[in-house]
């Protein structure tokens, strides 16, 4: 008596595995993209929080509250001050060769724009700036 699987049984298993893959792969991709987006936003929040810390230690550099001027603080300055390490500023969405705006840079190297809105200072990360440095 022969032992083993018939061709029909093997094809049936392959079809079932293919169906499982068709269901699982999009779900896994969606979860990965969602976690990358959350990590990206956390990186931006880390940079903005670090800018708050830097400006609390260097409060004389804050923009004047009466004139409503803005000023910018580069990520490089935050790194030089020792408040931000290179590991803190890697882009989790980076894809080599991508043309998407959020995916085409490996590390964050933009600026934090600091403005006074009448009640408090606001910090916002941007990739480029034309605002005077603090």
N, C-alpha and C positions, 0 to 999 in steps of 0.2 A: 504494500500500500504506500502511495506517495504522500509525503507531507509537504505543506507549503500553502501559499495563497494562489488563488487563480487570478488571471488577468482582470477579470471583472471586479473581484474584491479589491485589488490594488487600485484600480481606477476609481472605485467608489470612495476609498479612503482619501485619495488625492483630491477628488471633488469636494469632499467634506472639509478637508484642510483648506482648500482654496476659498470656500465660503466663509469659514471662520476668519481667515486673513482679510477678506473683503470687508468684514464687519469690524475687525479689531484695528486695522491700520489707520483708518481715518479718525477713530476715537483716540488712539495713542498720539497721532499727529496734533490733534486739537488740544489735548492735554499738554503736550510739549510746548506748543506755541503760546498757550495761555500762561504757562509757568515762565517762559522767556519774557513775556510782556510784563508780568508781575515783577520779575527780577530787574528788568529795565527801569521800571518806575521806581523800584526801591533804590537803584543806583542813583537816579536823579534826586530822590529824597535825601539820600546820604550826602550828596554834593551840596544841596541847598542847606541841610542842617550843619554841615561843616562850615559853610560860608557864614551862617549865623554865629557859630562858635568863634570863628576868626574875627568877625566884626565886633563881637562882645569884648574881645581882648584888644581890639584896635578901634574903639568907638570914635576916636577923633577923625577917622577916615569915612565915617558914615555921611551920606549926602545931607545937606542942610534941610531942615524941616520946613523952613519958611519959604524957600524958593521952589521947592518941588522938583529939584534936579534928580537925575538918576546917576548911578555910577555902576561900573562893572568890576567884577572880581574874577580873575581867570582861575581855572582849575590848576594851572601851573603854579600860581602863587600859593594855593592851598597845599599843593604837594611840597613846595619849598618850605612852608611853615611847619611841616611835619604832622599836620592834622589829617592829611589824606595820603594813604599809601597807594602804590601802583595797583595792588590787588583790589582796592576799593573802587577803582574806576574802569574796570573792563566791561565792555559792552556784551551782555549775554545774547543779544540778537545778531551779533556780527556774523556775516557770511561772506567769505572771500569772493570777490568779483560781483557782488550784488550791486544793483543800481538803486535799490530802495534807500531812501534817506536815512532811516533808522538802522539799517543793516550794513552800511558801507564804511563804517569806522570801527576800529578794534578797541580803542580806548576813548573815554570822554576827554575832550580837550577844549571845551567851550568856555562859556562865561556864566556867571551868576549876576543877573541884573538886580540891583537893589534900589527900591523906590520907597518913598514915604507917601502913604495914601491919606494922610490927615489924622490917622489914629495910630498906625503902627507901620513898621518897615516890612516890606514884602520882598521875598527872594524868589527869583524865577531863573531856572537854567535855560540858556539858549546856546545854539551851536556857534553863532557869530554875533558880533556886536559892533555898533558904531558909537557906543556911549563911552564917555570918558572913564578911565580907570580910577578906582578909589585910591 
